[in-house]
Amino acid sequence: MKYVVTLNGNDYEVEVNELSEAVVTSVVPTAAPVAVAAAPVTAPAAATPAPAPAAPVAVGDGTKVTAPMPGTVLSVNASNGQAVKEGDVLFILEAMKMENEIVAPCSGTIKQVIAAKGASVATDEVLAVIG
């Protein structure tokens, strides 16, 4: 398949062959390239230091309840020592402006609640451990 792509005001004809991945096989300018004056280089603004990452939490043995996507923990409905049944809602996770229920994958007792209300979590981050 051939496409015309405009990049920085220049048109390019791009040919793409269908494989397991998209691969650009050729790029040909469709018009004579236009000389562009270089923009003046300015010093980058002083970056603010990134906040220190949270200390890793030791996770015990048991079934791990993990975040299926990055987001913010809106509520924690579980506490250490609480008995839960498979399918009980343990956390509410906000991701992409939607509230997602994180449920217990099995029945048991909460051995450890790791995520706190308001915490930002990454995909596959452990929220709790069920023993």
JOUR-V754593 format. One record per residue. N is the residue number from 1. RES is the residue in three letters. PHI is phi in whole degrees, -180 to 180 (* if undefined). PSI is psi in whole degrees, 0 to 359 (* if undefined). D_FIRST is the distance of its C-alpha to the first C-alpha in whole Angstrom. Layout:
# JOUR-V754593
n:res:phi:psi:d_first
N:RES:PHI:PSI:D_FIRST
N:RES:PHI:PSI:D_FIRST
This chain:
# JOUR-V754593
n:res:phi:psi:d_first
1:MET:*:141:0
2:LYS:-112:139:4
3:TYR:-132:153:7
4:VAL:-107:123:10
5:VAL:-117:133:13
6:THR:-101:123:16
7:LEU:-133:120:19
8:ASN:53:40:22
9:GLY:83:357:22
10:ASN:-105:138:20
11:ASP:-93:135:16
12:TYR:-128:141:14
13:GLU:-95:124:10
14:VAL:-118:129:8
15:GLU:-106:129:6
16:VAL:-124:129:5
17:ASN:-99:141:6
18:GLU:-83:119:8
19:LEU:-134:203:12
20:SER:-71:338:15
21:GLU:-134:156:14
22:ALA:-76:131:11
23:VAL:-130:129:11
24:VAL:-81:120:10
25:THR:-98:334:10
26:SER:-159:148:11
27:VAL:-132:121:12
28:VAL:-127:125:14
29:PRO:-62:135:16
30:THR:-90:345:16
31:ALA:-138:162:19
32:ALA:-62:134:23
33:PRO:-64:143:23
34:VAL:-100:132:26
35:ALA:-69:130:29
36:VAL:-116:130:29
37:ALA:-68:138:33
38:ALA:-70:137:33
39:ALA:-74:146:35
40:PRO:-63:139:38
41:VAL:-88:127:38
42:THR:-113:154:40
43:ALA:-68:138:42
44:PRO:-67:148:40
45:ALA:-66:150:42
46:ALA:-63:123:45
47:ALA:-81:141:43
48:THR:-80:141:45
49:PRO:-64:142:45
50:ALA:-71:146:44
51:PRO:-63:147:46
52:ALA:-65:137:47
53:PRO:-66:152:45
54:ALA:-65:147:48
55:ALA:-64:139:50
56:PRO:-63:143:48
57:VAL:-100:133:50
58:ALA:-72:126:52
59:VAL:-105:127:50
60:GLY:-79:179:53
61:ASP:-73:149:52
62:GLY:138:186:51
63:THR:-83:125:48
64:LYS:-89:134:46
65:VAL:-99:117:45
66:THR:-115:159:41
67:ALA:-79:128:39
68:PRO:-78:348:36
69:MET:-159:163:34
70:PRO:-71:146:36
71:GLY:178:194:38
72:THR:-120:134:42
73:VAL:-76:115:44
74:LEU:-86:323:46
75:SER:-150:150:49
76:VAL:-117:115:50
77:ASN:-104:17:52
78:ALA:-132:154:53
79:SER:-140:160:56
80:ASN:-58:135:57
81:GLY:86:354:60
82:GLN:-76:135:58
83:ALA:-81:133:58
84:VAL:-130:155:54
85:LYS:-109:154:53
86:GLU:-54:130:50
87:GLY:96:350:47
88:ASP:-64:140:50
89:VAL:-78:118:48
90:LEU:-98:324:49
91:PHE:-141:154:46
92:ILE:-114:122:45
93:LEU:-115:124:42
94:GLU:-90:125:40
95:ALA:-144:129:36
96:MET:55:43:34
97:LYS:66:19:37
98:MET:-124:147:37
99:GLU:-96:125:40
100:ASN:-116:132:40
101:GLU:-85:127:43
102:ILE:-103:116:43
103:VAL:-106:160:45
104:ALA:-69:127:47
105:PRO:-77:347:45
106:CYS:-155:168:49
107:SER:-85:152:53
108:GLY:160:202:55
109:THR:-118:136:56
110:ILE:-67:116:55
111:LYS:-86:326:56
112:GLN:-156:128:54
113:VAL:-103:121:52
114:ILE:-101:318:50
115:ALA:-81:141:48
116:ALA:-113:158:50
117:LYS:-58:133:50
118:GLY:90:353:47
119:ALA:-75:143:46
120:SER:-90:132:42
121:VAL:-125:154:41
122:ALA:-101:167:37
123:THR:-59:136:35
124:ASP:68:12:38
125:GLU:-75:137:41
126:VAL:-74:126:44
127:LEU:-97:324:46
128:ALA:-159:167:49
129:VAL:-128:130:50
130:ILE:-108:131:52
131:GLY:-110:*:54
